[in-house]
Amino acid sequence: MSTVTSQLASRFASQAPATRAGTATTSRASETSGQTWAYPLLITLLAVSLGVSSAPAPLYGLYAERWGLAPITTTLVFAAYVLGALGAVLVAGQVSDRFGRKPLLVGAAVGMLVGLVAFMTASGLPALFVGRTIHGAAVGTAVVVGSAALLDLRPEHGARTGHLTGVVFNVGIAATILGAALLAQFGPDPLVTPYAVVAALVLALLLGVLAMAEPHAARGSTPLRIARPSVPSSVSADFRFAVLGVMASWSVLGVYLSLFPSFAGQSTHIHSLVFGGVVVASMAGSAAVSQWFGGRIAARRAAVVGDFGTAAALLLSVAALDTGHASVVLGAAVFMGLTFGLAFGGSLRHLGQAVPAGHRGEVMSAFYLLAYSAMAVPTILAGWAATEWSLAAIFPWFSLATALACLTAGVLGVRSSAAVPAVA
C-alpha cells in the first residue's frame, strides 16, 4: 500500500506544532549519541512493514484452494487490513507526538509479530481476519510514526526522506511478495515458512528499535483527537484532481494484491505461486523505479501522465490476459507499475504542495478515508462479482470503469493546469 504512502504519512504524522520545534535539537542529539544507524534502521523497518502487509498476496490462491474460499471471501480478508490501517493512520501520529515515537514503533513491531504468528498457526478463516486486522493497525502505525521519526532525525532532508521512503516501500512490497512466493513454492511449508522468515526480520528490527534512542525529544500537550475530514473550497479543485487519480490507482492495487496473482495463473495456465508472485512483484518494482525518477517531474505533470498511462495500462492488461502469454502479462504488469507510480506519487506531491498548513490534517483525513475506501470497496465488489460470475468475466468491466476514472482525473489535471500554473 502502496504501494506506496510515505509522503502523506510524514506530512500527517508531523503536523503537531510541537513536532517541528524539537526536530533540529533531536537530530543533533542523535548525531552526537553516535546512533547514525537509526535512520537506515527506520528506513528498513518501513520497507519490511509494507512487506508484512503484502506477504499473503501470492498465497491467497493457495488458501482458496485448500480451504475452498470464494473470491469474495479472499477480498474480505484483504480488506480487513484497511480497517486496522485506517484507524491507526488517523491517530498514531498525534499519539506519538504526545508520548514519543519509540513506544509506538515497538508496539507496531510487536503487533506485526502477533499477526504473523496468527497466519502461521491459522487453521481456519477467523485467524486470517484477525491477522490482517492486526497487521493493518501495526503497519499503519509503523508507516506514520516511522515517517515522523525519520523527519525527527533529519529534519533538513524532509523532501528527500519522503521520496526515498516512497521508493523503499515499493521495493519492500516487491521483494516480500517475490520471496514469499519462492518460499511457498520450494520451502517446507508454504503457509508457514514465508511468514516465519518475515517474522525473523521483524524480530531483528524490533531489537534495533529497542536499542535506539527516542528520536522525538519534544512532547505535545494538545488534546488527542481525530482530524475532521474536510476540504477548504480554495483547494477543492486540486483535491478532486489528486484524490480521483489516487482512488483509481489504489483500487487497481487492491485487486492486484488480492485476486490478480491467481487470475494471471489461470489466464496463462501457469499454476505456480512463483509466477503469480513475479507478476505482482514486477508491478511493485516498476512502481519503485517510476517513483525514483518521477520525482524529477513537476507534480501535476507527473500525475496527469500517470493518470492517462494507468488508463491505458488497464486496457492493456485486459488484452494481455486474453493472449494467455506469460511474457505479455508480465509486460503489462510492468507498464501498470510505471504508470501507477507516476499517478500516485505525482498526485500526492501536488496535493501536499497545494494544501494550506492550517488545513493539512483535515484534508489528509479526507484523503485517507477516500483512498482506503477505494482500495477496499472496489476490491470487495470485484470479489463478489467474481464469485457470482468469474473474474475473467468481470475484470474487463472493472478495468473499463477504473480506466474512465483515471481519464477523468487526467482531464481535470489538464484543465486545472490551463487555469493555474503547475506546482513544481
Secondary structure, DSSP 8 states (H G I E B T S, - for coil): --S--HHHHHHHHT-SHHHHHTHHHHHHHHHHTT-TTHHHHHHHHHHHHHHHHHTTGGGHHHHHHHHT--HHHHHHHHHHHHHHHHHHHHHHHHHHHHH-HHHHHHHHHHHHHHHHHHHHT--SHHHHHHHHHHHHHHHHHHHHHHHHHHHHH-GGGHHHHHHHHHHHHHHHHHHHHHHHHHHHHHSS-TTTHHHHHHHHHHHHHHHHHHHS--S------S----------GGGHHHHHHHHHHHHHHHHHHHHHHHTHHHHHHHHHT---HHHHHHHHHHHHHHHHHHHHHHTTS-HHHHHHHHHHHHHHHHHHHHHHHHHT-HHHHHHHHHHHHHHHHHHHHHHHHHHHHHS-GGGHHHHHHHHHHHHHHHHHHHHHHHHHHHHHS-HHHHHHHHHHHHHHHHHHHHHHHHHHHHHS----
